[in-house]
């Protein structure tokens, strides 16, 4: 299978594409190459690398005029902006104390949302100031932020689904050893 193959034991998307170069150029059609590369996380590739792929001497140079590859690259360019939006969405779902996705988000008296265990640790240390503004808090009562918890759950499910789709796409292609 493509990702189980020893030759494709890579740490980055860029290394994966470079490692696949012999396979990509072994008499494949543009449609075959485009289909095989559907599982690459294009958004994680630097823009400079994306621009070099179809350029003369690039890994996809031989297929630059192929409509399948053109469509794939167009998707790659747009996925970079999608990733940027996703990162912005994720920052809204991240505790300002732990810098991790919320598990049990709560709203404190300062109106900000924190991970329950993190803000409770702050309060237990005797600190009754806002971690974000350093203003004194009038009380230490916390209210669950159920809407945010649901958003985080949906976001994680989307990530899990996208990961499983990628694995299935790559597993569908055999790579010669």
VOMAR-44095 format. One line per field, with one value per residue (C-alpha): residue number from 1; chain; x, y, z; residue in three letters. Coordinates in pm, 1 decimal, decimal comma, m for minus. Each point is the difference from the previous one (the first is absolute). Example, Ala and Ser with C-alpha at 12.3 -4.5 7.8 and 13.67 -1.06 7.14 Angstrom:
<atoms>
resi 1	2
chain A	A
east 1230,0	137,0
north m450,0	344,0
up 780,0	m66,0
resn ALA	SER
</atoms>
This chain:
<atoms>
resi 1	2	3	4	5	6	7	8	9	10	11	12	13	14	15	16	17	18	19	20	21	22	23	24	25	26	27	28	29	30	31	32	33	34	35	36	37	38	39	40	41	42	43	44	45	46	47	48	49	50	51	52	53	54	55	56	57	58	59	60	61	62	63	64	65	66	67	68	69	70	71	72	73	74	75	76	77	78	79	80	81	82	83	84	85	86	87	88	89	90	91	92	93	94	95	96	97	98	99	100	101	102	103	104	105	106	107	108	109	110	111	112	113	114	115	116	117	118	119	120	121	122	123	124	125	126	127	128	129	130	131	132	133	134	135	136	137	138	139	140	141	142	143	144	145	146	147	148	149	150	151	152	153	154	155	156	157	158	159	160	161	162	163	164	165	166	167	168	169	170	171	172	173	174	175	176	177
chain A	A	A	A	A	A	A	A	A	A	A	A	A	A	A	A	A	A	A	A	A	A	A	A	A	A	A	A	A	A	A	A	A	A	A	A	A	A	A	A	A	A	A	A	A	A	A	A	A	A	A	A	A	A	A	A	A	A	A	A	A	A	A	A	A	A	A	A	A	A	A	A	A	A	A	A	A	A	A	A	A	A	A	A	A	A	A	A	A	A	A	A	A	A	A	A	A	A	A	A	A	A	A	A	A	A	A	A	A	A	A	A	A	A	A	A	A	A	A	A	A	A	A	A	A	A	A	A	A	A	A	A	A	A	A	A	A	A	A	A	A	A	A	A	A	A	A	A	A	A	A	A	A	A	A	A	A	A	A	A	A	A	A	A	A	A	A	A	A	A	A	A	A	A	A	A	A
east 0,0	117,0	49,6	105,9	286,2	347,7	94,8	m273,9	89,1	10,1	m54,8	m156,3	m228,9	286,9	219,7	m287,0	m37,4	375,5	15,4	m279,8	181,8	116,3	m352,0	m159,6	224,8	m16,9	m232,9	m301,5	m276,5	m89,7	m330,7	178,0	245,8	m276,0	m204,2	299,9	83,2	m351,4	105,6	283,3	m67,1	64,2	m76,6	307,6	236,5	173,9	m129,1	347,9	0,0	m348,6	114,3	307,4	m189,8	m135,9	294,5	269,0	205,5	m272,7	m143,4	m323,7	155,1	m79,5	m366,2	m38,5	m231,1	m217,7	m345,2	3,9	325,3	m115,5	m312,1	206,9	232,6	m294,2	m139,2	343,5	15,9	m350,3	66,1	273,0	m260,4	m232,5	277,0	51,7	m371,5	10,1	293,4	m192,5	m302,7	222,4	144,6	m354,5	m34,3	326,8	37,4	211,8	167,2	79,8	13,3	m186,6	m344,7	m270,8	m135,7	m213,9	m22,6	m136,4	m69,2	157,8	m112,9	221,6	m216,2	280,7	m4,8	257,8	52,4	m166,7	298,7	240,0	m202,4	m77,2	374,9	48,1	m266,6	137,6	337,3	m169,1	4,2	m336,2	99,3	m88,2	273,9	m56,6	m47,8	146,1	m307,2	m140,8	m288,8	m310,5	m68,7	142,7	m327,2	32,6	m272,8	24,0	34,0	m207,6	m12,5	377,4	28,7	m231,0	202,5	323,3	m156,9	m120,2	341,6	178,3	m241,8	74,7	374,0	m40,5	m214,8	247,5	285,9	m182,5	m87,5	366,6	109,6	m259,8	109,9	364,3	m73,8	m181,5	327,8	274,1	352,6	256,8	291,3
north 0,0	349,6	129,8	m334,2	m23,1	44,6	251,5	237,0	12,6	380,0	271,3	268,0	37,1	147,9	m302,2	m230,7	161,0	m8,7	m366,1	m80,8	160,7	m333,4	m140,8	317,9	7,8	m372,1	28,5	115,6	209,9	336,2	m144,1	m286,0	237,9	241,3	m282,2	m139,4	342,6	73,2	m107,4	252,1	275,7	272,6	276,0	m98,4	57,4	337,5	219,1	6,6	m381,0	m2,1	247,8	m211,9	m326,3	79,6	223,5	m129,4	m254,8	m38,6	m336,4	67,2	188,2	m281,0	20,9	380,0	21,2	m291,7	115,4	m248,8	143,0	357,7	m73,4	m165,5	300,8	239,6	m197,8	13,7	378,6	42,3	m248,2	228,5	268,6	m263,6	m105,7	361,7	29,6	m332,0	120,2	316,3	m212,6	m220,9	300,0	88,0	m352,9	8,6	81,2	313,4	m165,2	m349,1	86,4	m326,7	m71,5	28,3	m314,0	165,5	371,9	236,1	372,6	190,6	330,4	192,1	m129,8	m207,8	m374,8	m229,8	m372,5	m88,5	m183,2	280,8	286,4	m205,0	m51,8	377,3	58,4	m277,3	175,1	300,4	214,1	168,6	210,1	m50,6	m196,4	215,4	350,0	m30,9	183,4	m116,9	m244,6	77,2	m371,5	m339,1	m149,9	m178,1	m64,7	m281,6	116,8	m277,2	160,3	15,4	m359,2	m108,4	200,9	m162,2	m346,0	64,6	141,2	m309,8	m230,0	186,1	m42,7	m370,5	m50,7	184,7	m211,9	m326,2	111,4	75,9	m341,5	m175,6	192,7	m89,2	m361,9	m34,5	35,1	m258,0	125,0	m219,5	m94,6
up 0,0	m71,3	353,9	146,4	m247,8	145,9	m269,6	120,2	367,8	13,8	256,4	m218,3	m298,4	m201,2	72,7	m96,7	m341,4	m57,6	105,4	m246,1	m294,1	m154,0	26,3	m135,9	m304,3	m84,4	m299,3	199,6	m147,6	147,7	122,3	181,4	162,5	102,4	149,6	189,1	143,0	126,6	349,9	31,5	251,9	m255,8	243,9	202,1	m290,1	m12,1	m283,4	m153,3	m24,8	m154,8	m264,1	m86,3	m54,5	m350,4	m98,3	m238,5	192,1	264,0	101,7	m189,5	m295,6	m246,4	97,0	27,9	m302,8	111,9	119,1	291,1	132,4	m61,5	204,8	272,9	22,1	5,1	293,0	164,1	m27,9	140,3	281,1	131,7	65,6	146,1	239,6	100,9	79,8	187,7	208,4	80,7	95,6	214,0	183,2	107,4	141,1	192,9	368,0	51,0	300,7	m134,0	m373,1	m64,6	m142,6	260,1	165,0	267,6	m85,8	266,1	10,9	289,0	154,4	m245,5	m287,0	m149,8	m54,8	156,6	40,6	331,9	147,9	m98,1	149,4	311,6	43,7	m25,2	265,9	223,6	3,1	162,1	m313,2	m53,6	m300,1	m364,3	m177,8	m309,3	138,1	350,9	128,2	335,4	m39,1	200,9	51,0	m88,6	m119,9	m335,7	m256,8	m255,7	m358,6	m159,0	m344,1	m23,3	122,4	m285,2	m254,3	116,7	m21,9	m357,9	m94,6	136,3	m183,1	m325,5	55,2	77,2	m311,2	m222,6	135,9	m65,7	m356,4	m66,3	126,5	m218,7	m310,7	45,3	84,7	m333,1	m192,3	m16,7	m42,9	m168,6	223,7
resn UNK	UNK	UNK	UNK	UNK	UNK	UNK	UNK	UNK	UNK	UNK	UNK	UNK	UNK	UNK	UNK	UNK	UNK	UNK	UNK	UNK	UNK	UNK	UNK	UNK	UNK	UNK	UNK	UNK	UNK	UNK	UNK	UNK	UNK	UNK	UNK	UNK	UNK	UNK	UNK	UNK	UNK	UNK	UNK	UNK	UNK	UNK	UNK	UNK	UNK	UNK	UNK	UNK	UNK	UNK	UNK	UNK	UNK	UNK	UNK	UNK	UNK	UNK	UNK	UNK	UNK	UNK	UNK	UNK	UNK	UNK	UNK	UNK	UNK	UNK	UNK	UNK	UNK	UNK	UNK	UNK	UNK	UNK	UNK	UNK	UNK	UNK	UNK	UNK	UNK	UNK	UNK	UNK	UNK	UNK	UNK	UNK	UNK	UNK	UNK	UNK	UNK	UNK	UNK	UNK	UNK	UNK	UNK	UNK	UNK	UNK	UNK	UNK	UNK	UNK	UNK	UNK	UNK	UNK	UNK	UNK	UNK	UNK	UNK	UNK	UNK	UNK	UNK	UNK	UNK	UNK	UNK	UNK	UNK	UNK	UNK	UNK	UNK	UNK	UNK	UNK	UNK	UNK	UNK	UNK	UNK	UNK	UNK	UNK	UNK	UNK	UNK	UNK	UNK	UNK	UNK	UNK	UNK	UNK	UNK	UNK	UNK	UNK	UNK	UNK	UNK	UNK	UNK	UNK	UNK	UNK	UNK	UNK	UNK	UNK	UNK	UNK
</atoms>
